[in-house]
């Protein structure tokens, strides 16, 4: 009887341990990935652009729409970005901004029913073109 209890205790611990995500292992919990490339009007990748992922909660009768920043990255030297391990359901707002460019926002949503075949949902936003923001700075004068 003691061996049976010991076996059940060890098995339950191993079962719980096997459901956690470890480096190099695939997780059974669905997650999402959003990726793309930020370019200028000439098609050249823009480095160091901020890409913020915001989760949009659905409006309920007890609370208004609410948002929460989920993740944020900056683009690589070639303008590419890749945001992994996002919640794989609901609607997201992607806010893109860089110095010298007009900010841009895109809405992306994931459908839970499509995730049953694969544990990873992916959205390739492709090339996102940012428009230049022309700002004129006032001259600086020094007085002594």
Order of alpha helices (4+ residues) and beta strands (2+ residues): alpha-beta-beta-beta-beta-beta-beta-beta
